[in-house]
Amino acid sequence: MRKGFDSLAGIVTSDMQYNVCSGDIFIFLNRNRSHIKLLLWEGDGFSLYYKRLEQGTYELPVCSNADTTMAITSQQLQFILQGVLLSKIVYRKRYHKKELSY
């Protein structure tokens, strides 16, 4: 967790093969999952959010493959940062408009 803006941006572009300027938030955790860094390009520069837990760990969503990357929703990110158990969350049925494919 010693890496800064440039090193984390380098990991995103070279190792993960993503565009760091896409507006996505890139999340980095230490091995013990007690420290988290969020890297975000805001159009005119990078923002870096860093949080260290005094007790406990961050929970990650279950990943179906062996990749080191996964996409999560903004709600899932909020739950992770707040310490909500992701496995206990039950979403109620809601209407979703079907998108037309041409």
Buried (B, 14 or more C-beta within 10 A) or exposed (E): EEBEBEEBBEBBEEEEEBEBEEEBBBBBBEEEBBBBBBBBBEEEEBEBEEEEEEEEBBBBBEEEEEEEEEEBEEEBBEBBBEEBEEEEEEEEEEEEEEEEEE
